[in-house]
Amino acid sequence: MNTIMSVINGLTVDSTHAVIEKDYPAIGEVIAKIQHSKSAMLDKSLWHTLEIYAEGKAKYV
């Protein structure tokens, strides 16, 4: 299985989960590719988001 790189708030997160294609019913064209995520993947992206927020808050507040 291929490793897919997702970018969440500038943080690159690896995933080997299968991709689910979402089709636009009227024309049958793929409009999005969605992946399942593990809680660890979401936790990592959340912590990164909080770090960016803290940096911005310290800089501008």
N, C-alpha and C positions, 0 to 999 in steps of 0.2 A: 504494500500500500504506500502511496506517496505521502510525504510530509507536506502539509499545507501551512503556509505562513500567514497568520492573521495579524493585522495591525490594529491595536486598541489604544487610542490616545498616544500614538507614537511608539508604543511598546510592541515589539515583535513577539508573537506567541506561536509556538509550534503545535501542530495537532495532526494526528494520523487518523482521525475519524472520517468516515465516509461523508461525502457531500450529497446533500439533498437538493435537487434542482426544482425550482418553482417556475411553472409555466404560466404565461399569459393566455388564458383560455380562448380568447377571441382569435388569436393568430397562431397559438401553439409555440411561441418563441420563449426561450428560457430568459427570464428577467432577473433571476437571482439564484445564487448558489449559497445554501445555508448549511452550517455545520453544527453538530451536537457539540456541547462543551462540557468539560468536567468541572467540578467545583474548584479544583486547584487552579485551573486556567482562569476562571472568573476571579478568584481571590487574588491572583498575581496581577491581573489587570486593574482590579479595584485598588490595591495598594499603590500601584504606579500612579493612578489617577489622584489618590490622596496626597502622594508626594508632590505631584505637579501643583495641586491646589495649595499646599503649604508653602511651596516656593513662591508662587504668585502672590499669596497673601502677605508673606514676609517682605516681598519686594515692593508692593503697592499700598499696603495698609500701614 
